[in-house]
Amino acid sequence: MDQTFNIVIDQLVEDEEFRDAFLRNPRKTLRLAREWGLPLCDSEVYSLLAMTPSVWTRVAQAMTARLQEAA
């Protein structure tokens, strides 16, 4: 997996503002990410768009719960 793809996934999980923007308008958010310099290829964009949007919220909630348990 490409490092840029991992960066976007990390942002979707860790950055609530980025995730909210993506959930509101995924195509625009990924277009802006490309304009900001993240070199996402077309297949990476299609992969992100193909996923059920709610998965990012569920993953973020699960990560938060695990981090709270560990603390």
N, C-alpha and C positions, 0 to 999 in steps of 0.2 A: 504494500500500500504506500502511496506517495505521502511524503511528509506534509504537503499542503493539505491533503485530504484529512490527515490526522489533526492538523491545526483547526480546521473547520469543525470537525467532530468535537474536539475539546471545547471550542467556543460554544457550540450548541449545548453542551452539557454544563459547562461552568459559568457561562456569561448569560445571566437572565435577560438582559436588554437585547443582546444579539439573538437569543432564542426567541424572544417575543417578536422581534422584527421578522425573523424567519417564519414563525408560525403565522403572522399576519400576511406576509407576502414573500414566499420562499424564492421565487424567481428574481424578484427585485433585490433581495438580500444577497443572493449569490452573484448577481450581476455587479452589485456594488463591491462585493469582496474581490471580484476579478479586477475591477477598476482601481481598488486600493493596492493592487499588486500581488494578490494571491493567485498564482498560476494554476487555477483549476482547469482540468481538461474537460471536454464535453461529457465523457463517460462518468467522471466524478460528479458533475452537476446532475446528470440524469439519475445516478445512483442516489444522491441525496434527495432529489425530488420524488423518487419512487417510493421512499420510505413513508410509512404512516407518520404524519407530523407529531402525533401525540407520543410517539416513542421517545422523543427528546425530553419531554416533560417527565415521563416516567423514569427515564434513566437518571435525570438530574435529581429527582426526588429520592431515588434509591441511593445515589451517591451521597447525598446530604445525610440521609438516615445512617448510612454506614460510617460516615465521618463522625457523626455525633455519638454513635456507639463506641467508636474507638477512642474518643476523647475522655 
